[in-house]
Amino acid sequence: MKTAQETLEAARRRLIVALDVADGEAALAAASRLVGHVGMIKVGLELFVAEGPDVVRRLRTALPGLEVFLDLKLHDIPNTMRGAIRSARTLGVRFITVHAGSGVAHLRACVEEAGDTLGVLAVTVLTSQDEAACAEAGHTRGPAELVAIRAAVARAAGCAGLVCSGQELASVRTIAGDLACVVPGIRPAGGELGDQKRVMTPHAAILAGAGYLVVGRPILGAEDPVAAADAIVAEMSAALGE
C-alpha cells in the first residue's frame, strides 16, 4: 500500500499544466515556478506558432525535471502527419496530439513514425464542443457517441492514449482498455468555466479513471499559481487514496 507521500507524488506526476501564454519568456517563467509542483507542461498552438520548436528545446534544457506534452492536434494526410511526427520525435517530448477523426490508417501511420519514445494521443471531441457544436459541424452523433467511436479508433491504431472530457470517462474506459486517458476541461469546484462546455472537477475525474489531468487558467490565472497547483494535486491525491 502506498504511503500518503507516495500517493501525493503519483498525483503530481499526473497533473499537466497548459502553458497557454504568448511567448517563450512567459512560458519559461511560468514553468519554472511550477517545478516540483506538477509533472508535465503542455505546449499548445499559440506558443508553438509564436516560437516554433525552439521553445520546446528551451523548456527541455532549462527544466529537465518537467516532461513536455506537445498539443498540436495534427490532422492531415498520413504522409504529412508522419513528417510532423518525425520532426517532433527529435524534440524529446513525452506526448503529441493528433485528431482521432482522421481514422485508423492515419493514426496508425503516426504511431509507427513515433516509435517507442513518443506517445501519440488521439483527440476525440474538444471539451469546448457540446451537442449543438457537433451538430453545427455536420455530425449526426453527439459528443458521447463520437468519443466512443474515436476511442475505439485510437485503440485499434495502437495509440498511447486519448484525450476526452471527464464526462465520457466511464464509458471510454471500457473501450480504451489500457490506453492513458488525458482529460482537459478540468475546473475546481466553483471555478469559472471560460470557453469550456464539458467539464469535471479534479477529484471526480481521477475517480472516473483519468490518467492525466490538463489544467491551464485555474493555475496560471490564479493569484498564486503554485498554491493553485498544490490544491489540485491534493484533490487528485485524495481521490487516488479512496
C-alpha contacts under 8 A as a table, 3 or more apart, distances in Angstrom:
res1	aa1	res2	aa2	distance
2	K	5	Q	7.95
2	K	6	E	5.74
2	K	7	T	6.16
3	T	6	E	5.13
3	T	7	T	6.26
4	A	7	T	5.14
4	A	8	L	6.15
5	Q	8	L	5.01
5	Q	9	E	6.18
6	E	9	E	5.10
6	E	10	A	6.13
7	T	10	A	5.01
7	T	11	A	6.25
7	T	237	S	5.81
7	T	240	L	6.89
7	T	241	G	7.00
8	L	11	A	5.14
8	L	12	R	6.25
8	L	233	V	6.95
8	L	234	A	6.78
8	L	237	S	5.12
9	E	12	R	4.96
9	E	13	R	6.30
10	A	13	R	5.31
10	A	14	R	6.61
10	A	237	S	7.60
11	A	14	R	5.19
11	A	15	L	6.66
11	A	233	V	5.72
11	A	234	A	7.73
11	A	236	M	5.71
11	A	237	S	5.28
11	A	240	L	7.51
12	R	15	L	5.39
12	R	37	H	6.40
12	R	38	V	5.04
12	R	39	G	5.57
12	R	233	V	5.59
13	R	16	I	7.94
13	R	38	V	6.13
13	R	39	G	3.95
13	R	40	M	7.02
14	R	38	V	7.60
14	R	39	G	6.06
14	R	40	M	7.60
14	R	211	G	6.66
14	R	212	Y	4.58
14	R	213	L	6.34
15	L	38	V	5.46
15	L	39	G	5.63
15	L	40	M	6.52
15	L	212	Y	5.90
15	L	213	L	5.18
15	L	214	V	6.34
15	L	215	V	7.51
15	L	233	V	7.11
16	I	38	V	6.47
16	I	39	G	6.15
16	I	40	M	4.61
16	I	41	I	5.30
16	I	42	K	6.51
16	I	212	Y	6.92
16	I	213	L	5.89
16	I	214	V	4.71
16	I	215	V	6.26
17	V	38	V	7.18
17	V	40	M	6.43
17	V	41	I	4.84
17	V	42	K	5.88
17	V	214	V	5.77
17	V	215	V	5.07
17	V	216	G	5.49
17	V	219	I	7.54
18	A	41	I	5.92
18	A	42	K	4.51
18	A	43	V	6.55
18	A	44	G	7.37
18	A	214	V	6.50
18	A	215	V	5.90
18	A	216	G	4.53
18	A	217	R	7.96
19	L	27	A	6.05
19	L	30	A	7.54
19	L	31	A	7.64
19	L	41	I	6.58
19	L	42	K	5.65
19	L	43	V	5.71
19	L	44	G	7.10
19	L	47	L	7.66
19	L	216	G	6.77
19	L	220	L	7.89
20	D	43	V	7.29
20	D	44	G	6.64
20	D	46	E	6.80
20	D	47	L	6.75
20	D	216	G	6.89
21	V	26	A	6.33
21	V	27	A	6.19
21	V	46	E	7.14
21	V	47	L	6.18
22	A	26	A	6.96
22	A	27	A	7.82
22	A	46	E	6.48
22	A	47	L	5.63
22	A	50	A	7.04
23	D	26	A	5.55
23	D	27	A	6.31
23	D	47	L	5.85
23	D	50	A	6.40
23	D	51	E	6.55
24	G	27	A	4.90
24	G	28	L	6.07
24	G	47	L	7.20
24	G	51	E	6.52
24	G	55	V	5.80
25	E	28	L	5.20
25	E	29	A	6.13
26	A	29	A	5.12
26	A	30	A	6.08
27	A	30	A	5.24
27	A	31	A	5.98
28	L	31	A	5.19
28	L	32	S	5.83
28	L	59	L	6.47
29	A	32	S	5.24
29	A	33	R	6.52
30	A	33	R	5.51
30	A	34	L	6.77
30	A	220	L	7.37
31	A	34	L	5.19
31	A	35	V	6.53
31	A	41	I	7.16
31	A	63	L	7.99
32	S	35	V	5.55
32	S	63	L	7.10
33	R	226	V	6.96
34	L	37	H	5.20
34	L	38	V	6.16
34	L	225	P	7.70
34	L	226	V	6.06
34	L	229	A	7.87
35	V	38	V	6.40
35	V	39	G	7.90
35	V	63	L	7.61
35	V	65	G	7.14
35	V	66	L	6.78
36	G	39	G	7.42
36	G	65	G	7.95
37	H	226	V	6.88
37	H	229	A	6.52
37	H	230	D	6.33
38	V	41	I	7.88
38	V	66	L	7.75
38	V	229	A	7.02
38	V	233	V	7.93
39	G	65	G	8.00
39	G	66	L	5.78
39	G	67	E	6.56
40	M	66	L	5.15
40	M	67	E	4.55
40	M	68	V	5.61
40	M	69	F	6.91
41	I	66	L	6.68
41	I	67	E	6.32
41	I	68	V	5.10
41	I	69	F	6.08
42	K	68	V	5.84
42	K	69	F	4.57
42	K	70	L	5.92
42	K	71	D	6.58
43	V	47	L	6.38
43	V	48	F	6.56
43	V	56	V	7.57
43	V	68	V	7.16
43	V	69	F	6.18
43	V	70	L	5.08
43	V	71	D	5.91
44	G	47	L	5.83
44	G	48	F	6.01
44	G	70	L	6.29
44	G	71	D	4.76
44	G	72	L	6.04
45	L	48	F	5.05
45	L	49	V	5.72
45	L	71	D	6.91
45	L	72	L	5.85
46	E	49	V	5.49
46	E	50	A	6.20
47	L	50	A	5.12
47	L	51	E	6.03
47	L	52	G	7.64
47	L	55	V	7.96
48	F	51	E	5.30
48	F	52	G	4.80
48	F	53	P	6.64
48	F	55	V	7.17
49	V	52	G	5.52
51	E	54	D	6.50
51	E	55	V	5.75
52	G	55	V	6.21
52	G	56	V	7.91
53	P	56	V	5.43
53	P	57	R	6.66
53	P	91	L	7.54
54	D	57	R	5.01
54	D	58	R	6.13
55	V	58	R	5.04
55	V	59	L	6.18
56	V	59	L	5.17
56	V	60	R	6.11
56	V	68	V	7.59
56	V	91	L	6.81
57	R	60	R	5.12
57	R	61	T	6.06
57	R	91	L	6.35
58	R	61	T	5.18
58	R	62	A	5.95
59	L	62	A	5.24
59	L	63	L	5.60
59	L	64	P	7.62
60	R	63	L	5.40
60	R	64	P	5.22
60	R	66	L	7.44
60	R	67	E	7.57
60	R	68	V	7.42
60	R	92	G	7.58
61	T	64	P	5.87
63	L	66	L	5.80
64	P	67	E	7.23
67	E	93	V	6.75
67	E	94	R	6.25
68	V	92	G	7.90
68	V	93	V	4.98
68	V	94	R	5.70
68	V	95	F	7.09
69	F	93	V	5.98
69	F	94	R	5.68
69	F	95	F	4.74
69	F	96	I	6.01
70	L	93	V	6.75
70	L	94	R	7.85
70	L	95	F	6.01
70	L	96	I	4.70
70	L	97	T	6.79
71	D	95	F	7.87
71	D	96	I	5.60
71	D	97	T	5.17
72	L	96	I	6.88
72	L	97	T	5.76
72	L	98	V	7.00
73	K	96	I	7.71
73	K	97	T	4.71
73	K	98	V	4.23
73	K	99	H	5.44
73	K	123	V	7.01
74	L	81	M	6.67
74	L	97	T	6.47
74	L	98	V	4.30
74	L	99	H	5.92
75	H	81	M	7.12
75	H	98	V	6.17
75	H	99	H	5.57
75	H	102	S	6.32
76	D	80	T	6.27
76	D	81	M	5.96
76	D	102	S	7.51
77	I	80	T	5.51
77	I	81	M	6.26
77	I	106	H	7.06
78	P	81	M	5.05
78	P	82	R	6.02
78	P	105	A	7.62
78	P	106	H	5.00
78	P	107	L	7.91
78	P	109	A	6.15
78	P	110	C	7.45
79	N	82	R	5.08
79	N	83	G	6.38
79	N	109	A	7.95
80	T	83	G	5.13
80	T	84	A	6.38
81	M	84	A	5.10
81	M	85	I	6.13
81	M	106	H	7.75
81	M	109	A	7.75
81	M	110	C	6.39
82	R	85	I	5.10
82	R	86	R	6.04
82	R	109	A	6.34
82	R	110	C	5.45
82	R	113	E	5.86
83	G	86	R	5.03
83	G	87	S	6.32
84	A	87	S	5.17
84	A	88	A	6.18
85	I	88	A	4.97
85	I	89	R	6.04
85	I	110	C	6.39
85	I	113	E	6.35
85	I	114	A	6.05
86	R	89	R	5.21
86	R	90	T	7.12
86	R	113	E	6.20
86	R	114	A	6.69
87	S	90	T	5.72
87	S	91	L	7.42
88	A	91	L	5.41
88	A	92	G	7.61
88	A	93	V	7.34
88	A	96	I	7.89
89	R	92	G	6.20
89	R	93	V	7.04
89	R	114	A	6.44
89	R	117	T	7.40
89	R	118	L	6.20
92	G	117	T	7.99
92	G	118	L	7.78
93	V	96	I	7.51
93	V	118	L	6.60
94	R	117	T	7.30
94	R	118	L	5.46
94	R	119	G	6.03
95	F	118	L	5.74
95	F	119	G	4.55
95	F	120	V	5.84
95	F	121	L	6.65
96	I	118	L	7.27
96	I	119	G	6.35
96	I	120	V	5.27
96	I	121	L	6.00
97	T	120	V	5.91
97	T	121	L	4.70
97	T	122	A	5.81
97	T	123	V	6.47
98	V	107	L	7.47
98	V	120	V	7.05
98	V	121	L	6.24
98	V	122	A	5.14
98	V	123	V	6.03
99	H	102	S	5.85
99	H	122	A	5.49
99	H	123	V	4.85
99	H	124	T	6.73
100	A	103	G	6.03
100	A	104	V	7.91
100	A	107	L	7.06
100	A	122	A	4.84
100	A	123	V	5.33
100	A	124	T	5.45
100	A	150	R	5.61
100	A	151	A	7.78
100	A	153	V	6.91
100	A	154	A	6.50
101	G	123	V	7.99
101	G	124	T	7.09
101	G	150	R	6.68
102	S	105	A	7.90
102	S	106	H	5.75
102	S	107	L	6.85
103	G	106	H	5.63
103	G	107	L	6.32
103	G	153	V	6.49
104	V	107	L	5.18
104	V	108	R	5.89
104	V	153	V	5.49
104	V	154	A	7.04
104	V	156	A	6.70
104	V	157	A	5.28
105	A	108	R	5.14
105	A	109	A	6.24
105	A	157	A	7.20
106	H	109	A	5.27
106	H	110	C	6.57
107	L	110	C	5.09
107	L	111	V	6.26
107	L	122	A	7.75
107	L	154	A	7.17
107	L	157	A	5.74
107	L	159	C	7.37
108	R	111	V	4.98
108	R	112	E	6.09
108	R	157	A	4.58
108	R	158	G	6.61
108	R	159	C	7.55
109	A	112	E	5.18
109	A	113	E	6.23
110	C	113	E	5.15
110	C	114	A	6.02
110	C	120	V	7.14
111	V	114	A	5.06
111	V	115	G	6.50
111	V	119	G	7.71
111	V	120	V	6.15
111	V	157	A	7.33
111	V	158	G	6.67
111	V	159	C	6.14
112	E	115	G	5.65
114	A	117	T	6.80
114	A	118	L	5.24
114	A	119	G	6.91
114	A	120	V	7.15
115	G	118	L	6.38
116	D	119	G	7.50
119	G	159	C	7.15
119	G	160	A	5.15
119	G	161	G	7.53
120	V	159	C	5.37
120	V	160	A	5.38
120	V	161	G	6.69
121	L	159	C	6.11
121	L	160	A	5.92
121	L	161	G	4.75
121	L	162	L	4.70
121	L	163	V	6.53
122	A	151	A	7.88
122	A	154	A	5.97
122	A	159	C	6.91
122	A	161	G	6.47
122	A	162	L	4.43
122	A	163	V	5.98
123	V	126	L	7.27
123	V	162	L	5.75
123	V	163	V	4.65
123	V	164	C	6.70
124	T	146	L	7.23
124	T	147	V	5.18
124	T	150	R	5.57
124	T	151	A	6.78
124	T	162	L	6.95
124	T	163	V	5.93
124	T	164	C	5.76
125	V	129	Q	7.03
125	V	143	P	6.45
125	V	146	L	7.07
125	V	147	V	6.02
125	V	163	V	7.88
125	V	164	C	6.38
125	V	165	S	7.88
126	L	129	Q	5.54
126	L	164	C	7.23
126	L	165	S	7.69
127	T	130	D	7.63
127	T	164	C	7.21
127	T	165	S	5.73
127	T	184	P	7.01
127	T	185	G	5.90
127	T	196	Q	5.88
127	T	197	K	6.00
127	T	198	R	5.27
127	T	199	V	7.15
128	S	185	G	7.97
128	S	195	D	6.03
128	S	196	Q	4.43
128	S	197	K	4.98
128	S	198	R	6.73
129	Q	132	A	7.67
129	Q	133	A	5.25
129	Q	134	C	6.49
129	Q	143	P	7.58
129	Q	196	Q	7.70
129	Q	197	K	6.31
129	Q	198	R	7.46
130	D	133	A	5.24
130	D	134	C	6.24
130	D	142	G	7.61
130	D	143	P	6.41
130	D	197	K	6.31
130	D	198	R	7.08
131	E	134	C	5.25
131	E	135	A	6.28
131	E	142	G	5.24
131	E	143	P	6.18
132	A	135	A	5.12
132	A	136	E	6.17
133	A	136	E	5.01
133	A	137	A	6.25
134	C	137	A	5.09
134	C	138	G	6.60
134	C	139	H	5.46
134	C	140	T	7.81
134	C	141	R	7.44
134	C	142	G	6.25
134	C	143	P	6.81
135	A	138	G	5.16
135	A	139	H	5.13
135	A	140	T	6.41
135	A	141	R	7.61
135	A	142	G	7.45
136	E	139	H	7.37
139	H	142	G	7.31
141	R	145	E	6.04
141	R	146	L	6.18
142	G	145	E	5.66
142	G	146	L	6.20
143	P	146	L	5.11
143	P	147	V	5.96
144	A	147	V	5.19
144	A	148	A	6.33
144	A	168	E	6.15
145	E	148	A	5.14
145	E	149	I	6.30
146	L	149	I	5.17
146	L	150	R	6.11
147	V	150	R	5.16
147	V	151	A	5.91
147	V	164	C	7.04
147	V	168	E	7.25
147	V	172	V	7.54
148	A	151	A	5.11
148	A	152	A	6.42
148	A	171	S	7.31
148	A	172	V	6.04
148	A	175	I	7.18
149	I	152	A	5.34
149	I	153	V	6.48
150	R	153	V	4.81
150	R	154	A	6.15
151	A	154	A	5.07
151	A	155	R	6.31
151	A	162	L	6.84
151	A	172	V	6.60
151	A	175	I	6.54
151	A	176	A	5.89
152	A	155	R	5.17
152	A	156	A	6.13
152	A	175	I	6.06
152	A	176	A	6.47
153	V	156	A	5.10
153	V	157	A	6.15
154	A	157	A	5.20
154	A	158	G	6.37
154	A	159	C	5.42
154	A	161	G	7.30
154	A	162	L	6.78
154	A	176	A	7.74
155	R	158	G	5.21
155	R	159	C	5.98
155	R	161	G	7.90
155	R	175	I	7.94
155	R	176	A	5.89
155	R	177	G	7.72
155	R	179	L	7.13
156	A	159	C	7.80
159	C	162	L	7.41
159	C	179	L	7.33
160	A	179	L	5.74
160	A	180	A	6.46
161	G	179	L	4.45
161	G	180	A	4.25
161	G	181	C	5.72
161	G	182	V	7.21
162	L	179	L	6.95
162	L	180	A	6.37
162	L	181	C	5.27
162	L	182	V	6.08
163	V	181	C	5.89
163	V	182	V	4.73
163	V	183	V	5.81
163	V	184	P	7.46
164	C	168	E	6.76
164	C	169	L	7.27
164	C	181	C	7.00
164	C	182	V	6.53
164	C	183	V	5.49
164	C	184	P	7.10
165	S	168	E	5.81
165	S	169	L	6.91
165	S	183	V	5.37
165	S	184	P	6.14
165	S	185	G	6.44
165	S	198	R	6.23
165	S	199	V	6.62
165	S	200	M	7.69
166	G	169	L	5.17
166	G	183	V	6.00
166	G	184	P	7.75
166	G	185	G	7.72
166	G	186	I	7.93
166	G	198	R	7.53
166	G	199	V	6.54
166	G	200	M	5.62
166	G	204	A	7.94
166	G	205	A	5.44
166	G	208	A	7.35
166	G	210	A	7.40
167	Q	170	A	7.45
167	Q	198	R	6.65
167	Q	199	V	7.07
167	Q	200	M	6.91
168	E	171	S	5.83
168	E	172	V	6.00
169	L	172	V	4.91
169	L	173	R	5.88
169	L	181	C	7.79
169	L	205	A	7.80
169	L	208	A	6.01
169	L	209	G	6.56
169	L	210	A	7.06
170	A	173	R	5.65
170	A	174	T	7.35
170	A	208	A	5.90
170	A	209	G	7.27
171	S	174	T	5.76
171	S	175	I	6.97
172	V	175	I	5.09
172	V	176	A	5.77
173	R	176	A	5.22
173	R	177	G	6.10
173	R	181	C	7.98
173	R	209	G	7.06
174	T	177	G	6.00
176	A	179	L	5.44
180	A	210	A	7.53
180	A	211	G	5.32
180	A	212	Y	7.54
181	C	209	G	7.57
181	C	210	A	5.27
181	C	211	G	4.99
181	C	212	Y	6.53
182	V	210	A	6.27
182	V	211	G	5.77
182	V	212	Y	4.72
182	V	213	L	5.88
182	V	214	V	7.16
183	V	186	I	7.17
183	V	205	A	7.63
183	V	210	A	6.37
183	V	211	G	7.71
183	V	212	Y	6.16
183	V	213	L	4.89
183	V	214	V	5.92
184	P	199	V	7.89
184	P	213	L	5.99
184	P	214	V	4.56
184	P	215	V	6.48
185	G	196	Q	6.10
185	G	197	K	7.85
185	G	198	R	6.63
185	G	199	V	4.78
185	G	200	M	6.68
185	G	214	V	7.20
185	G	215	V	7.18
186	I	199	V	5.66
186	I	200	M	5.27
186	I	201	T	5.60
186	I	202	P	6.17
186	I	213	L	6.94
186	I	214	V	6.64
186	I	215	V	5.87
187	R	190	G	7.78
187	R	191	G	5.64
187	R	192	E	7.31
187	R	193	L	7.01
187	R	199	V	6.51
187	R	200	M	6.01
187	R	201	T	5.15
187	R	202	P	6.94
187	R	215	V	7.59
187	R	218	P	6.89
188	P	191	G	5.30
188	P	200	M	7.81
188	P	201	T	5.04
188	P	202	P	6.43
188	P	218	P	7.63
188	P	232	I	7.43
189	A	201	T	5.98
191	G	218	P	7.42
193	L	196	Q	5.49
193	L	197	K	7.25
193	L	199	V	7.66
196	Q	199	V	6.60
200	M	204	A	6.47
200	M	205	A	6.17
201	T	204	A	5.33
201	T	205	A	6.13
202	P	205	A	5.20
202	P	206	I	6.27
202	P	213	L	7.32
202	P	232	I	6.58
202	P	235	E	6.41
202	P	236	M	5.82
203	H	206	I	5.47
203	H	207	L	6.32
203	H	235	E	5.49
203	H	236	M	5.28
203	H	238	A	7.36
203	H	239	A	5.39
204	A	207	L	5.13
204	A	208	A	6.11
204	A	239	A	7.59
205	A	208	A	5.04
205	A	209	G	6.49
205	A	210	A	5.57
205	A	213	L	7.86
206	I	209	G	5.23
206	I	210	A	4.92
206	I	211	G	7.31
206	I	236	M	6.29
206	I	239	A	6.10
206	I	240	L	6.85
207	L	210	A	7.35
207	L	239	A	5.83
207	L	240	L	7.16
210	A	213	L	6.92
215	V	218	P	6.61
215	V	219	I	6.74
216	G	219	I	5.71
216	G	220	L	5.99
216	G	221	G	7.80
217	R	220	L	5.03
217	R	221	G	4.82
217	R	222	A	7.33
218	P	221	G	5.65
218	P	222	A	5.92
218	P	228	A	7.20
219	I	222	A	5.27
219	I	224	D	7.88
219	I	225	P	4.89
219	I	226	V	7.51
219	I	228	A	5.37
219	I	229	A	5.85
220	L	225	P	5.47
221	G	225	P	7.07
222	A	225	P	5.19
222	A	228	A	6.57
224	D	227	A	5.42
224	D	228	A	6.25
225	P	228	A	4.97
225	P	229	A	6.09
226	V	229	A	5.12
226	V	230	D	6.11
227	A	230	D	5.02
227	A	231	A	6.10
228	A	231	A	5.17
228	A	232	I	6.40
229	A	232	I	5.21
229	A	233	V	6.20
230	D	233	V	5.04
230	D	234	A	6.10
231	A	234	A	5.07
231	A	235	E	6.28
232	I	235	E	5.03
232	I	236	M	6.19
233	V	236	M	4.99
233	V	237	S	5.97
234	A	237	S	4.97
234	A	238	A	6.15
235	E	238	A	5.19
235	E	239	A	6.49
236	M	239	A	5.17
236	M	240	L	6.26
237	S	240	L	5.00
237	S	241	G	6.20
238	A	241	G	5.15
238	A	242	E	6.52
239	A	242	E	5.27
